[in-house]
Amino acid sequence: MIRNGRLYTNENGFVDDWLLTSCPESERLIVLDWIRNNIRPRKTPLRSRTSYGMKHILQSDTGIYLSNNQFKHAMMLSGYEPTDPNELNWHYCISKRSPAFDYRRKYGNRNRVR
């Protein structure tokens, strides 16, 4: 959720109020560059992908761990707004054909673990 203009997650008593700006600058630049190069906008929401799942793809591609809140902040800084900021794991108006989701390009013909 967004509380007083700031991202904030409280799930079962665990508070995640970390922002991307708490990461070293070198990591912030890599994360924002990854989003710019791997996520494509579209007009309608993509319900099959969430901030939580996408942060794991980012980690697999870059080795950078982010909390869900930090990833959501990075998406906002990149111009992607959530379809419902009250959801725990945010959905966005992004394309399912975004390079981040192209497992064949990334991993070749190996079977993808689901």
C-alpha positions in Angstrom: 0.0 0.0 0.0 1.0 3.6 -0.2 0.8 5.4 3.2 1.5 9.1 3.4 3.1 9.0 -0.1 5.4 6.2 0.9 5.4 2.5 0.0 4.6 0.3 3.0 3.8 -3.4 3.4 2.6 -5.0 6.6 2.0 -8.7 6.1 1.2 -10.8 9.2 3.1 -8.3 11.4 6.1 -8.1 9.2 6.7 -4.5 8.1 8.6 -3.9 4.8 9.2 -0.2 4.4 12.5 -0.5 2.5 12.9 1.5 -0.6 15.2 1.1 -3.6 17.0 4.2 -2.4 18.3 2.1 0.6 20.4 0.1 -1.9 23.9 1.1 -3.0 23.8 3.4 -6.0 25.5 0.8 -8.2 22.7 -1.7 -7.5 20.0 0.9 -8.0 21.4 1.7 -11.5 21.5 -2.0 -12.4 17.9 -2.5 -11.2 16.5 0.5 -13.0 18.4 -0.5 -16.2 17.1 -4.0 -15.9 13.5 -2.8 -15.7 14.0 -0.4 -18.7 15.5 -3.2 -20.8 13.2 -6.1 -19.7 9.7 -4.8 -19.0 7.4 -3.4 -21.7 4.3 -1.4 -21.0 0.8 -2.1 -22.4 -2.6 -0.5 -21.8 -4.2 -3.4 -19.8 -3.1 -5.1 -16.6 -1.2 -8.4 -16.8 -2.8 -10.5 -14.0 -0.4 -13.5 -14.4 2.7 -11.6 -13.1 3.2 -9.7 -9.8 5.9 -7.6 -8.2 6.8 -10.6 -6.0 7.4 -12.9 -8.9 9.2 -10.3 -11.0 11.6 -9.5 -8.2 12.7 -13.1 -8.3 13.3 -12.9 -12.1 15.4 -9.8 -11.5 17.4 -11.6 -8.8 18.0 -14.6 -11.1 19.2 -12.2 -13.9 21.3 -9.8 -11.9 22.1 -11.5 -8.6 20.6 -8.5 -6.7 18.2 -9.3 -3.9 15.4 -6.8 -3.3 12.5 -6.9 -0.9 9.1 -6.8 -2.5 8.7 -3.2 -1.4 12.0 -2.2 -2.9 11.0 -3.8 -6.2 7.7 -2.0 -6.2 9.6 1.3 -5.5 11.9 0.5 -8.5 8.9 -0.1 -10.7 7.3 3.2 -9.6 10.6 5.1 -10.3 10.5 3.5 -13.7 7.0 4.9 -14.4 5.0 1.7 -13.7 2.1 2.3 -11.3 0.2 -0.6 -9.7 -3.3 -1.4 -10.8 -4.3 -1.7 -7.1 -1.8 -0.3 -4.5 -3.7 -2.0 -1.8 -2.7 -5.5 -3.0 0.2 -7.1 -1.3 1.8 -8.2 -4.6 1.2 -5.5 -7.3 0.1 -6.0 -10.8 1.1 -3.6 -13.6 0.1 -2.7 -17.1 2.9 -4.6 -18.7 3.3 -7.0 -21.6 3.5 -10.7 -21.2 6.0 -10.5 -24.2 8.4 -8.5 -22.1 12.0 -9.8 -22.4 12.0 -10.6 -18.7 9.5 -13.4 -19.3 11.2 -14.8 -22.4 12.7 -17.9 -20.9 13.7 -19.4 -24.3 15.9 -16.4 -25.0 17.5 -16.6 -21.6 17.9 -20.3 -21.1 17.6 -21.9 -24.5 15.7 -25.1 -24.9 16.3 -26.3 -21.3 13.1 -27.1 -19.5 12.0 -24.2 -17.3 11.4 -25.1 -13.7 7.9 -23.8 -12.7 
